[in-house]
Amino acid sequence: MLLCALLWGSAFPSLKTVYGIWNEQGLELGLTDYWWFAGVRFTIAGIALLLIARNPWVEIRHSSKPRLLTISLTQTFGQYLLFYLAVAVASGSLTGLLASSGSFWWVLLAPLLAGAPKPNRAQWSALLLGGLGITLATAAPGAGAGRPLLGAALMIGATGMGAVGVIEFGKLGKGIGARAATGFSLGLGGLLLLVCGASSFPRAAELMSPPVILITAWLSIVSAAAFSLWNYLSTKHPVPLLAGYRFLIPLCGMTESLIFLKDESAGWGLMVGAALVVISLVLMQRAKVLVAAEPLGR
């Protein structure tokens, strides 16, 4: 789980670095440019995973097509349609911490979509504390915050999509492995993002300068490795348990952004909010229901 968090956390400063390179080039960016860039990343990652999977097309053929489609539309397409815009309008450190909102969605949606145990009082208390932390972070995020309210709204929507996707992934049968299913999800979702950003294809040469190509390659590796491991974990452990550990992702995203992005610094709200999120994580793990819950999906 920590490895997933470190990999995904690196995406926030990486994306902000790409956006900074484009600004230095004097490029005027629109929505389609962000979506096109996301499409390139995830299409590459999906193809790479399908190439290293054992029998991907056989596994996909014997799996639930509606469920695979749902995973692609939520975990990749819907999530990153909003995610890339959130990182563009707000700071990397703030959007990194706001990724913790995914745990709220998990606790709310898992009982409805996957029959997971309903959260007990201790879990609700922990989540409310985490929610307070997110609120404070959004109110006073620090230098380079951009448009924190819009970024928060977009990130909360993105993590909601991602939560639905991973819950559906846990319902896939044993006939398909994590690499094949994740490769299909990333590949199809990436292609859909490319379609949304189709008008940016003529700008490919100026958008994909050598430094951006290198960062895109790294982001593709991040997607392939982290999603495969995360989706595998979702079939072995209860969703509420993973939801608690998921707080490591925003903490890594915030910390890595503050370390690598020179124009960002933490305000009091971000620091206090992050501390409350850490306390919330600890409380979540101490809740007995997390240990007692049965694994979902397999």
N, C-alpha and C positions, 0 to 999 in steps of 0.2 A: 504493500500500500504506500509506503514511504517513497519507493521508486516511482510509482505512478505520480505521486504528488510533486516530486522534484522535476519530472519530465514535463508535466502539464504546467507547472509553475513557470518553467522557462519560456513558455509560449507568450506570456504577457510582455516581458521586456523584448522578446524577439519581434513581436508584431509592432510594438511601439517604435522599435529601431527601424523597421521597414518603413513605417509611416514617416519617420523623421528623414529617412533618405529621400523619399518622394518629395517632402517639403523642401529639402535642400536643392532638389532638382528644379523646383519651381512648378511642379505639376499641379494642375487643378483637378482635384479628385471628386468623383461622384459615387453614388451607392454602387453602381455596377462595377466600378474598379475594385472595391473591397470584396464583393461577391466573386468576381472573376479570380482574384488572388486566392481566396478561400477554396474555390473550385479546383485550381491547379494543385494546391497542397493536398487536398483530400483524394483527388483522383489518383495522384501519384502514390499516395500511401495505400489506397485500396488495391491498386494493381500490384504493388510490391507484396502485399500480404497474400493475395491470391496466387502469386507466383511461388511463394514458399510454403503454401498449404499443401497437404498431402494429396487429396482428391477433391479440390474445391467444387468443381462442377457437379460431381456425383453427390456430394454432401448437400449442395444447394438444391439439386433436383429432388432430393428426398426430404426436404424440409418444408415447413409451412411458408408458402409464398406471401400470404397476407401479413404474417408476422414479420418476415424479413423486410417487406416493404414498409411496414410501420416503423421498424427500427431505423431504416434508412431515412425516412421522412422526418423522424423526430431527433434521433441521436446525432445525425450528421447535418442534414439539410436545414431543418427548422432551427436547431440549436445554433449553428454557425451563421445562419442568415442574420441572426440578431447579435451574436457574440462579436463578430468582426466590427460591427457598427458601434457596439458598446465600448470596445477598446479604442476606437477612433475618436470618440467624443469625450471620454473620461481618461483619467490617468491609469497607468498599468498597475500601480500599487492599489488603487481603490477598486478597480474592476477585479483584480486578483482576490482581494478580500471578499468582494461581493459574490464571488463564485460559491461561497459557503451557503448561499440561499438554496442551492440544490438539495441540501439536507432537509430543509423544511418541506420541499416538494416531496421528497422520498417518504418522509413520515406521514404526510397527508395522503399520498397516492397509493403507497404499497398496500394498505388494508383494503382499498377499493379495487385495485387492479390485480393484486396477486394474493390476496387472502392472508397477508402478514398480520401478526398481532397488532392490535391498536396500541398506540403509545400510552404508557402509564403516566402518573402524575409527575414522577421524577423526570421523565423524558420531556414532557411538555414544559416543565420549569426550565430545563436546560435549553430547549429550543427558544423559549421566550427570552432567556438571557442572551443567547446568540443573536436574536433579532434586535435586541437593544444595542448590542455591539455594532451591528450593521448600520443601524440608524445613526448612531454617533459618528461612525466612520464617514457616512455620506454627508452629514452636517458639517464636519470640519476635517476634510481629507488631507489638507496641506497644499504645498506648492505644486503647480502643474496639474491641478485636478480637472481642468477643462469644464465640462458640464456634468457634474456629479449626479443630479437628479435624473436626467435623461439616460446617462450611463447605467444607473441603478435599475431603471425600469427595463431597459434592454437586456441587462444581465440576468435579472430575475426571470424574464420571459425565456431567455436562452437556457437557463438551468432547469426550468420546468420542462422544456422539451427534452433535455438530456435525461431527466429523471424517468420520464415515460419510456424513453428508448431502452435504458438499462433494465427497467422492470420487465419490459417485453422480452429482452434478451434472455433473462432468467427463465423464461417459459419455453425456450427452444428445446427440442428433444435432443437425445444423445446422438442422433444421426449426423449432426454437424458440429464441427469444432470451432473454437473461438477465432482461429485465424481466418477460416473460410467465411464465417458469418460476419466478422468484423470487416474483412476485405470487401465483401459484397456491400455492406452498409456504407463504408467510406467511399467506395468506388461510385456507387449509384448516387449517393448524396453529393459527392463532388461533381459529378456530371450535371446534376440538377442546378448546382450553384454556378457552374460554367454557363448553363443556359440563361440563368438570371443575369449573368454578367456578360452576355454575348456581345454587347455593343463595345466592350473594352478590348476585344480581340485585336483590332487594328493598332492599339496602343501597346501591344505585348512587348515590343522591343524596348520602349522607353520605361515601361513599368518593371521589366525584369532585367535590371542592370546586374553585373557580376556579383556585387555584394548581396543583392536581393535574391539571386539564384542560390547562393550558399545558404542563406537563412531559410529559404523555402525548402531546400533539401533537409536541413535540420528539423524544421517543423513537420515535414513528412515522416521522418524517422520517429519523432515524438508521437505523432498520431498513431502510427502503426504499432509501436511498442506499447504505449500506455493504454490505448483502447483494447488491444488484445489481452493484456494482463488484467485490466479492469473488468472486462466482460467475462473473463475466466473466473475471476474472484466472485462475480455476481451469481455464478451458478453453484458456488461452493459455500457461501456464507449468507446469513440472513440480510435482507435489505436494510433493516434498521441498524444492524451492526456496521455495515459499510457506510451508511449515512453518517454515523458518528465519526468514523475515521476520515470521511470525506473532508472534514474541516482542515485536514493537513494540506489539501490542495490550495485553498485560498491563502493560507499562511505562507506556503512556499511561493505562491505567485506574488504576494505583497512583498515578501522579503527579497526575492530575486529582483523585482522591479526597483526597489529602493537601492539595491546594491549596484545594478548595472545601468540604470537610467539617471544621468547626471542632473537633469532638469526637474527631478521629482524629489520631494522631501515629505516626511510624515508630519501631519498636523496632530494636535492633541486628540482630536476625535478618532483619527485612524489608529493611533497607538492605544488609546483606551478601548476602542472597539475591538481591536485585535486581542487585547488581554481578555475581554469578556468572551470572545469566541473560544479562546484556549480553555477558559474555565468551563464553558459550555461543553466542549469536547470531553473534558475529564468527567464531568457529571453524566454525560451520555454513556460513557463506558462503564460507569459504576452502577447504572440502572440494571437491575437483575433480569428484566425482560430481554435485554439484548443477548444475554448468555443463554437463556432458555429457549429463544425462538428457534424454530426449525428452518434449515436452509430452504430456499425457494428453487423451483425449477427442476432440479434433478435429485 
